[in-house]
Amino acid sequence: MNLKEQNNKNDFFLDTYKRIPLDISHGEGVHLITKDGQRYLDFFSGLAVNALGHSHSLIIKAVTEQIKKFAHVSNYYLTDVQSRLAELLIKYSGMNKVFFTNSGTEAAETAIKLIRKLKGPDGIIFSLTNSFHGRTYGSMSLSGREKNIEYYSPLLKNMNQINFNDKNDLIKKINSDSAAVVLEFIQGEGGINVLHPDFVELLFELKEKYNFLIVADEIQSGIGRTGKPFAFNHYNVVPDIILVAKAIGGGLPLGALLTSGDLGNVFSTGDHGTTFGGNPVACAAGIVVLEEVFEKQLISSVEKLGDYLYSELVFLQQKFNKLIKEVRGKGFLIGVELTSECDPIVEMLRNRNVLVNCTNKNVIRILPPLIAGKSDIDFFLYNFHQVISSDFS
Ligand SMILES: *Cc1c(COP(=O)(O)O)cnc(C)c1O
């Protein structure tokens, strides 16, 4: 497809995305293949969705078998696939109840409604600066990335932000009116920012004193992406509520809110619901994801190769410190902050058949599928090294 055709096809759509000029034919494992036969290493993974890569045989099998039985029945019925996926989520999260949604933003909305019902209208719900929790009104009101919210006031009331990793700001703002703190332990869209253990420790100390809820948004960082089941597992803490989405559906739309303690009893019948949330076909794919990542230990390879990727990038950072400011993240959620905008480098990598993404203007976000092997990481590192040494030394 030439650029003109691409532009014509773009005419069908609202202008909300800056489209990447690739005409995708199909995917195979860690690769995306275009109609002109080019093979790309996909270290974007559909934005942290395709944990098992593309066209995974077990996902295809599970989805096919499920759709032959039924594609949808409504949440008025219990289904084996939903129950099995809920059981696995509970087992690996330490939570005890599940509410399924279609997406991440709906999981965040569910959390906001639950917090409001439990804590009342006046409680303050906090997020952290530069956080991202979704695009619908509630989750957008919660998000700390101002570029997304400037046109849309009025936002929901009684929400506020705490400066990321700022213990003084935390002490200043938290008090007996605080209803909840919603946070990404490793921020994704915000540029792969890792919470400091001291900040987390203080947050949980304050929770003891003031009894607010802590909600971990693990929509991007969960399901093994950081080399542990959830990003909060890197800290010695357990949140009250966990939000998941992205990787959980194996490429199909699925999200969930997981609760601990008595929080599963806050909603009663009719308080909240969804037509499609927890769709059986998506759940069938989700079971495969959790079995592969947790039961079959894909996660230990993520931890090991993530350490390798990180240390090789730190090595490059030291060598090219005029271009690379910092390397951040854990497992397969890695950000390389540049001293300049990262779009040109992302494009040069694409010209070398490597797909990564640029977030927060100057952070290259590297999101390998969890099935990526050492040779895939090495292919990325080789090309990244070539790009930065040829053009930026
Ligand atoms: C992607 C994302 C969301 C929103 O999920 P959608 O499925 O796009 O609605 C929320 N929080 C975080 C941390 C995310 O990365």
PDBQT file of the ligand as one rigid body, heavy atoms in Angstrom, charges set to zero:
ROOT
HETATM    1  C1  LIG A 401      -4.105   1.056  28.879  1.00  0.00    +0.000 C 
HETATM    2  C2  LIG A 401      -4.282   1.470  30.286  1.00  0.00    +0.000 A 
HETATM    3  C3  LIG A 401      -5.545   1.803  30.794  1.00  0.00    +0.000 A 
HETATM    4  C4  LIG A 401      -6.777   1.867  29.932  1.00  0.00    +0.000 C 
HETATM    5  O1  LIG A 401      -7.106   0.619  29.391  1.00  0.00    +0.000 OA
HETATM    6  P1  LIG A 401      -8.105   0.552  28.121  1.00  0.00    +0.000 P 
HETATM    7  O2  LIG A 401      -8.285  -0.930  27.912  1.00  0.00    +0.000 OA
HETATM    8  O3  LIG A 401      -7.397   1.225  26.982  1.00  0.00    +0.000 OA
HETATM    9  O4  LIG A 401      -9.350   1.227  28.503  1.00  0.00    +0.000 OA
HETATM   10  C5  LIG A 401      -5.636   2.121  32.136  1.00  0.00    +0.000 A 
HETATM   11  N1  LIG A 401      -4.571   2.105  32.945  1.00  0.00    +0.000 NA
HETATM   12  C6  LIG A 401      -3.321   1.774  32.489  1.00  0.00    +0.000 A 
HETATM   13  C7  LIG A 401      -2.172   1.756  33.430  1.00  0.00    +0.000 C 
HETATM   14  C8  LIG A 401      -3.141   1.462  31.138  1.00  0.00    +0.000 A 
HETATM   15  O5  LIG A 401      -1.918   1.179  30.686  1.00  0.00    +0.000 OA
ENDROOT
TORSDOF 0
